[in-house]
Amino acid sequence: MVFTEFRFLFFFILIFCVYWALKNHNHRKTWLLVCSYIFYGAWDWRFLSLLLLSTVVDYFVGLMLSRPQVDYSTVGQEIQTSEAVEKEETKNGWINLFSWDALLSKPLNQQQRQAWLVLSLVVNLGLLGFFKYYNFFADSASNLLTFIGLPVSITTLEIILPAGISFYTFQTLSYSIDAYLGKVKPIRSFWDFSLFVAFFPQLVAGPIVRASTFLPQLLTPKSLNEVDFRGCLTLFLVGYFKKACISDNLSPLVDQYFTNPEIYTALSCWIAVISFVIQVYCDFSGYSDMAIACAGLLGYKLPLNFNFPYFSSNITQLWQRWHITLFTWLRDYIYIPLMRRRPKAQRTELFGYRNILILMLTSGFWHGAAWHFVAWGGLHGIALIVHKQWSSWIAPYKQFQTLRNIVGIPLTFYWFCASASFFRVSDISSIIQVEKSFLFLDSPGFENLNLQIGWIFIPLIIMHWAAYKGWFADWWQKIPKWSFAVFYGMLVSTILRFAAISPQPFIYFQF
């Protein structure tokens, strides 16, 4: 079930009506939890067990990490307190054996806390590693052994990748890590935590939500009067337009070129590559827009995931605007801990560059279990390093800042397009051919794609630039209700006329 299907529209209308008809806040949350599991089960009900396992493990780990930590200066006092608690439990009978309060009042030492965190890491990364990366590692190990003269055939498995496993794994892991670091207070309610993990708008393709931003929202009853209906409806329609009208209509042309890139001209290569980067952006940001809108209509706020990345003036800025929740997750849980392994005085430039490269290699590997994704991440890591060094060299020349921004936008977009073949194509020969055609205009082919598609880029750029400059900001709030209803109806009718005949699955569902 995808957001652009009419069955999702009926599904969401049912959720919306029942949700707001219920008066009790806990009943509403229970309804959302049930609907979220139905939504995920519509993909493949067998993987509900994985979602539940991840939920149970991290919920229990969070509870264990909420126990008081041993203060070694008062060890004797804590031992006496613990013994007194145990005597009281024995006196009160066997029922206290299962008392959560009694269990959670017992202190943990640092080694025990680390053990609980390791349990969360092993279970979550183990599930993700098996379902997403087992065949990758098996094939890579087999090829490596064959290369060094030890031909061994490692059996691969027919494994179905569970929808959204990369997203909800990172989401639950962030909860356990933050609980361990003391950045978030573990929640006692299992049902609230389950809804945090399974909340259907962002379950299968993000945004990746942090517990610190979502769990507090579950504690506050929602009011229908607080919902920005016009804003949410407009955002959903924008996301639908991106996905159904732009991304899905560009998909056949992109597939046509990348199936046999060697038979097409260099101009066709440029059209196809630019179409692909537009397709990916509209596909993923469109989903994020619709997810944020659906959550907003239910009274919940999800984080921004895209912020006009193609108008970035440098590669660092682009990655601060592209898939924001993933990049900040990798920054907070991989890059920053790596940097803190050394005191500030000992952090050399080489040390920092190494950590940037690790960050982006991880990003590439997260996107897919294939070497071309790793290479794509590595290329962007190198680009970030080059930009960081370049910025330090030209920092004194502030008078050229405006010129750098103007020139930087097309150069950054050009780089993103040039690296896109590593994201789209899996075999090295096709990647080389696409790069030769795009970078050096060197192509052996003579066939052309439908070059008229290039004219579509102009109005898209104009509309995107206008949105970037805020020309359309809050227009839906400035007109009367009846005008909004009429205009919205006209937009829906127009957009449906331009929607692709054959809806395509969201690209990021495969991750």
KEDRENVEX-980662 format. One record per residue (C-alpha): residue in three letters; x, y, z. Coordinates in steps of 0.2 Angstrom, whole numbers, plus 5000, padded with zeros to 4 digits. Layout:
ALAXYZ...
***
This chain:
MET500050005000VAL500850164994PHE500350344997THR499850374979GLU498650234978PHE496750264980ARG496650124992PHE497850225004LEU496650375002PHE495150265008PHE496250185022PHE496850355028ILE495050435028LEU494550285039ILE495950315051PHE495650495052CYS493850485055VAL493950355068TYR495450435076TRP494650605079ALA492950525084LEU493750445098LYS493850555114ASN495050465124HIS496850495120ASN497450325124HIS496050245113ARG496750355099LYS498450295101THR497950115102TRP496950145086LEU498450215077LEU499550075083VAL498349945076CYS498150035060SER500050055058TYR500249865060ILE498949835047PHE499749955035TYR501449865037GLY500649695036ALA499849745019TRP501649735012ASP502049565020TRP501249505036ARG502649385039PHE503849535043LEU502749595057SER503649485069LEU505349575065LEU504549735068LEU503849675085LEU505449595090SER506449755087THR505149845097VAL505149725112VAL507049715113ASP507349905113TYR505849935124PHE506649815137VAL508349885134GLY507750055138LEU506949995154MET508549915160LEU509450075155SER508250175166ARG508850085182PRO509950195193GLN511850185189VAL513050125203ASP513950265211TYR515550185217SER515750315231THR514150235239VAL514350055235GLY514049995252GLN512550095255GLU511750035239ILE512149855243GLN511249875260THR509749965251SER509649815238GLU509649695252ALA508249785261VAL507249785245GLU507449605243LYS506949565261GLU505349675258GLU504949585242THR505049415251LYS504049475265ASN502649535254GLY502549375245TRP502849305228ILE501849435218ASN503249555220LEU504449445211PHE503749515195SER503649695201TRP504349815188ASP504649945201ALA505649835211LEU506649775196LEU506949945190SER507450015206LYS508949895207PRO510549985201LEU511649945187ASN513549965185GLN514350025169GLN514749855162GLN512949805164ARG512349955155GLN513549925141ALA512949745140TRP511149805138LEU511649925124VAL512649785115LEU511149675116SER510149815106LEU511549835094VAL511749645091VAL509949615089ASN509549765077LEU511049765067GLY511049575066LEU509249575059LEU509749715047GLY511349625042PHE510549455039PHE509049515028LYS509949655019TYR511749615018TYR511949425020ASN512049385001PHE513149534998PHE514449475011ALA514249295004ASP514549344986SER516049464991ALA516849335001SER516649204988ASN517349314975LEU518849364986LEU519249184990THR519249144971PHE520349294967ILE521649234979GLY521649054972LEU520448974985PRO518848944975VAL517448924987SER515648934983ILE514649014998THR512848974997THR511749124995LEU509949135001GLU508349194993ILE507949325006ILE506549455004LEU507049625011PRO505749685024ALA505049845019GLY505749995029ILE506949885040SER508450015037PHE507350155043TYR506550075059THR508149995064PHE509050165064GLN507550235073THR507550105087LEU509450105089SER509450295092TYR508250265106SER509350135115ILE510950235112ASP510150395118ALA509450305133TYR511250245137LEU511950415135GLY510550495146LYS509950605132VAL508150535133LYS507150465147PRO506650285143ILE504750265142ARG503750145153SER502250125142PHE502549985129TRP501150045119ASP501750215117PHE503550145112SER502750025100LEU501850175091PHE503450275091VAL504250125081ALA502750085070PHE501950245066PHE501350215049PRO501650385040GLN503550365042LEU503750185045VAL504350115028ALA505350265021GLY505650395034PRO505950525040ILE506950445053VAL506150505069ARG507050525086ALA506250475102SER506650645110THR505550725097PHE504150605095LEU503850525112PRO503450685121GLN502050715108LEU501250545113LEU501050615131THR499950765125PRO498150745120LYS497850815102SER496550935098LEU495750945080ASN495751135082GLU497651135082VAL497851045065ASP498351155051PHE497151075038ARG497551185024GLY499451175026CYS499350985028LEU498250955013THR499351075002LEU500950985008PHE500150815003LEU499650874986VAL501350944983GLY502150774988TYR500850684977PHE501250794962LYS503150764964LYS502950574965ALA501450544953CYS501750684940ILE503550704940SER504550554946ASP503350424939ASN503250504922LEU505150514921SER505450334926PRO505150254909LEU506350374901VAL507650344914ASP507450154913GLN507550154894TYR509250244894PHE510050154909THR509549984902ASN510750004887PRO511750174889GLU512950124875ILE511750144861TYR511250324865THR512050494861ALA512950604874LEU511450724873SER510250584878CYS511450544892TRP511350714899ILE509450714898ALA509350544906VAL510550584920ILE509650744924SER507950654923PHE508650524936VAL509150654949ILE507550744947GLN506650574948VAL507550524964TYR507250694973CYS505450704968ASP505150524973PHE505950534990SER505550704995GLY503750674988TYR503550535000SER504250635015ASP503050775011MET501550655011ALA502150575027ILE502350735036ALA500650795030CYS499750635035ALA500550645053GLY500050825054LEU498250785050LEU498350665065GLY499150805076TYR500950745076LYS502450835069LEU503850745059PRO505550825055LEU505950905039ASN506850785028PHE507350885012ASN507651075011PHE507951114992PRO509551024991TYR509851064972PHE510051244976SER511451214988SER513051314984ASN514251174989ILE514250984993THR514251005012GLN512751115011LEU511850984999TRP512150845012GLN511450955026ARG509850975015TRP509650805007HIS508950665018ILE509250765033THR508650645046LEU509850505039PHE511350625038THR511050695055TRP510850515062LEU512550465054ARG513350625061ASP512750605078TYR513050415081ILE514550385069TYR515550545065ILE515450635082PRO515850485092LEU517350445080MET517950625082ARG517850615101ARG518950475102ARG520350605102PRO520550765112LYS520250915102ALA522150955102GLN522550795094ARG521250795080THR522250815064GLU521550865047LEU521950685042PHE520950615057GLY519450725052TYR519550675034ARG519650495038ASN518050505049ILE517150605035LEU517550465023ILE516950335035LEU515350435037MET514950435019LEU515450255016THR514250205029SER512950315020GLY513250225004PHE513150055012TRP511550095021HIS510750135004GLY511149964997ALA512049804998ALA513149824983TRP514849894980HIS514250034968PHE513250104983VAL514850104993ALA515850184979TRP514450314977GLY514650354996GLY516550354995LEU516450484980HIS515350604991GLY516550575005ILE518050634994ALA516950784988LEU516650835006ILE518450825010VAL518950924995HIS517651054999LYS518251065017GLN520051095012TRP519551214999SER518451315011SER519951335023TRP521051405009ILE519851535002ALA519051585019PRO520051745020TYR519351805003LYS517551845009GLN517351974996PHE517051834984GLN515751744994THR514251804983LEU515151744967ARG515551574975ASN513751544980ILE513151584962VAL514451474954GLY514351344967ILE512551304964PRO512751234946LEU514451154950THR513651064965PHE512251004954TYR513450954941TRP514450844953PHE512850764960CYS512350714942ALA514050654938SER514050534953ALA512250484950SER512750334939PHE513550244954PHE511850254962ARG510850194948VAL511950074938SER512649914946ASP513849854933ILE515549934931SER515549934912SER513950034911ILE514550154924ILE516050194914GLN515050214898VAL513850334907GLU515250434914LYS516150444897SER514550514890PHE514150634903LEU515850704907PHE516750694891LEU515250684878ASP516050524872SER514750404867PRO514750264853GLY512850274851PHE511750354839GLU510050334846ASN509150484854LEU507850474868ASN506350584868LEU507350754869GLN505750854870ILE505750794889GLY507150924891TRP505951064889ILE505051004905PHE506551054915ILE506251234913PRO504551254921LEU505151134935ILE506651244939ILE505551394939MET504251324951HIS505651254962TRP506551414963ALA504951504967ALA504551384981TYR506351404987LYS506151594988GLY504551574997TRP503451654984PHE502151524988ALA502351525007ASP500751515017TRP499651565002TRP498351445008GLN498151535024LYS497851705016ILE496251665006PRO494451625011LYS493951445015TRP492851435000SER494251504989PHE495451374996ALA494151234993VAL493851284975PHE495651314971TYR496151154979GLY494851054969MET495551124953LEU497351084958VAL496850904962SER495850884945THR497350954936ILE498650854944LEU497650694942ARG497650724923PHE499550724923ALA499850584935ALA500750434927ILE499650294920SER500750164928PRO501150214946GLN502950164951PRO503550094968PHE504450224979ILE506350204975TYR506850214993PHE505750064998GLN507149954992PHE508250025006
***
